Amino acid sequence: FNEAHLKLEEGIIARITRDILRALARIHKLNRIHRDIRSDNILLNSRGDVKLTDFGQCAQLTKSQPKRNSIVGTPYWMAPELIKGQYYDDKVDIWSLGILLIEMAQNNPPYVELPPLKALYLIASNGIPPLYEPERWSDEFKDFLQLCTSMDPAERPDANTLLRHPFILSFAGTTEDVVQLIEQAKKIESSIQEEDAIENELSI
């Protein structure tokens, strides 16, 4: 939806987030970490289904290796402890989910205008910057985001706990809302393609 520059409402964001949390709850129950939660790895189909994809960076935790310290992922979505090379667990996915929330709210993750190394430094040092339009968002949304993006991973709730958060329970939209959003995005994308085709013809 970034290419269509759609401004997502809280109900849609909560609905998509709920389905991602359900997927994360299942993954984390198997002691696995996805390690690359971002919009490119979230697929929405015409029925309004939300799917988490691309498990290429996934890691298996075991009794002998309950945490990891390898630095993998996509820079702007990476958790501070992962960037620092510290040992981490599935709470890095919760951080990345928080960044995805910002991406859905503002069309881009924080610091995207900066080179990756600069962004990584700021994430590890300062965490996330304030929202562009804080007045646009409910207290429930802002509390949910704050929990996901706590600098201390121990303070980030797990996926099952977040599924019970008021932002998810009270704000999540319907499947029909997601379907309508997809149709809207398709129309905008089609319009952009038509404009590009006209420009190409005129430039010949």
C-alpha positions in Angstrom: 0.0 0.0 0.0 3.0 2.3 0.2 3.0 2.7 -3.5 -0.6 3.8 -3.5 0.1 6.2 -0.6 -3.0 5.2 1.2 -3.6 6.5 4.7 -4.8 3.5 6.7 -7.3 4.0 9.4 -6.9 2.5 12.8 -9.5 -0.2 12.2 -7.6 -1.6 9.2 -4.2 -1.3 11.0 -5.6 -3.2 14.0 -7.2 -5.9 11.8 -3.9 -6.5 9.9 -1.9 -6.4 13.1 -4.3 -8.9 14.8 -3.7 -11.5 12.0 0.0 -11.0 12.1 0.0 -11.4 15.9 -1.9 -14.7 15.5 0.8 -15.9 13.1 3.6 -14.8 15.4 1.9 -16.5 18.3 2.0 -19.8 16.4 5.6 -19.3 15.3 6.8 -18.3 18.7 5.1 -21.3 20.3 7.3 -23.4 18.1 10.3 -21.5 19.5 11.0 -19.9 16.2 11.8 -16.2 15.4 10.9 -14.7 12.0 13.4 -11.9 12.2 12.1 -10.0 9.1 8.7 -8.6 9.9 8.0 -5.8 7.4 5.4 -4.8 4.9 7.1 -6.6 2.0 6.6 -9.9 3.9 2.9 -9.3 4.6 0.5 -10.5 1.8 -3.2 -9.5 1.5 -5.4 -11.4 -0.9 -8.7 -10.4 -2.5 -10.6 -12.2 0.2 -9.1 -10.1 2.9 -6.8 -12.8 4.2 -3.5 -11.6 5.8 -0.5 -13.9 5.4 3.0 -13.6 6.9 5.6 -14.8 4.4 9.3 -15.1 3.7 10.8 -17.3 6.4 14.3 -17.1 5.0 15.7 -15.4 8.1 13.8 -17.6 10.5 15.7 -19.0 13.4 15.0 -22.0 15.7 15.5 -21.6 19.4 16.4 -24.7 21.4 17.1 -25.5 25.1 20.8 -25.4 24.4 20.4 -22.2 22.3 17.5 -20.2 23.8 18.7 -17.0 22.3 20.5 -15.8 19.2 23.0 -13.0 18.5 23.5 -13.1 14.7 22.7 -9.8 13.0 20.1 -10.4 10.3 17.0 -8.7 9.1 16.2 -5.5 7.2 17.9 -2.3 8.7 14.9 0.0 9.4 12.9 -2.7 11.1 15.6 -4.3 13.3 15.4 -4.2 17.1 18.0 -2.3 19.1 19.4 -5.4 20.8 19.8 -7.2 17.5 21.6 -4.2 16.0 24.0 -4.2 19.0 24.8 -7.8 18.5 23.4 -8.8 21.9 21.6 -12.0 22.6 17.9 -11.8 21.7 14.7 -13.9 21.5 11.3 -13.6 19.8 10.9 -10.1 21.2 12.8 -8.8 18.2 9.7 -9.7 16.1 7.5 -7.7 18.5 9.8 -4.6 17.9 9.6 -5.1 14.1 5.8 -5.4 14.4 5.8 -2.0 16.1 7.8 -0.6 13.2 5.4 -2.1 10.7 2.6 -0.3 12.6 4.4 3.0 12.0 4.9 2.0 8.4 1.2 1.4 8.0 0.4 4.7 9.8 2.9 6.9 8.0 3.7 5.0 4.8 7.3 4.4 5.8 9.3 3.1 8.7 11.2 5.6 10.9 14.5 7.0 9.6 13.9 5.7 6.0 15.2 9.0 4.6 18.6 8.2 6.2 21.3 5.8 5.0 20.9 2.3 6.6 24.0 2.6 8.9 22.8 6.0 10.2 19.4 4.6 10.8 20.8 1.6 12.7 22.8 3.9 14.9 19.8 6.0 15.8 17.6 3.0 16.4 20.1 1.4 18.7 20.8 4.7 20.5 17.4 6.5 20.6 14.7 4.0 19.6 11.9 5.4 17.4 11.1 9.1 16.9 7.7 10.6 17.7 4.8 10.0 15.4 4.4 12.7 12.7 0.7 13.3 13.6 0.2 12.0 17.2 -3.2 13.8 17.5 -4.5 11.6 14.7 -4.1 8.4 16.7 -6.0 7.0 19.7 -4.4 6.5 23.1 -4.9 2.7 22.5 -2.9 2.8 19.3 -0.1 4.9 20.9 0.0 2.6 24.0 0.2 -0.5 21.8 3.0 1.0 19.7 4.9 2.1 22.9 4.7 -1.5 24.2 6.0 -3.0 21.0 8.9 -0.6 20.7 10.2 -0.5 24.2 14.0 -0.3 24.2 14.0 -3.0 26.9 12.9 -6.3 25.2 11.8 -7.6 28.6 9.1 -4.9 28.7 7.7 -5.9 25.3 4.6 -8.2 25.7 4.5 -11.4 23.8 2.1 -11.9 20.9 -0.6 -13.6 22.9 -0.7 -10.8 25.4 -0.8 -8.2 22.6 -3.8 -10.0 21.1 -5.7 -9.0 24.3 -4.7 -5.3 24.1 -7.6 -2.9 23.8 -6.3 -1.6 20.4 -6.8 -5.1 19.0 -10.0 -6.0 20.8 -11.8 -2.8 20.3 -10.5 -1.3 17.1 -10.0 -4.2 14.7 -12.0 -3.8 11.5 -13.8 -6.5 9.4 -12.7 -8.6 6.6 -14.9 -6.5 4.3 -12.8 -3.4 5.4 -9.7 -5.1 4.2 -11.3 -6.2 0.9 -12.4 -2.6 0.2 -8.9 -1.4 1.0 -7.4 -3.8 -1.5 -9.8 -2.7 -4.2 -9.0 0.9 -3.5 -5.3 0.2 -3.8 -5.8 -1.7 -7.1 -7.7 1.3 -8.6 -4.9 3.7 -7.5 -2.2 1.4 -8.9 -4.1 1.0 -12.2 -4.5 4.8 -12.4 -0.7 5.3 -11.8 0.1 2.7 -14.5 -2.2 4.5 -17.0 -0.6 7.9 -16.3 2.9 6.4 -16.7 1.8 4.8 -20.1 0.5 8.2 -21.3 3.8 10.0 -20.2 5.8 7.3 -22.1 3.8 7.8 -25.2 4.2 11.6 -25.1 7.9 11.3 -24.6 8.4 9.1 -27.7 
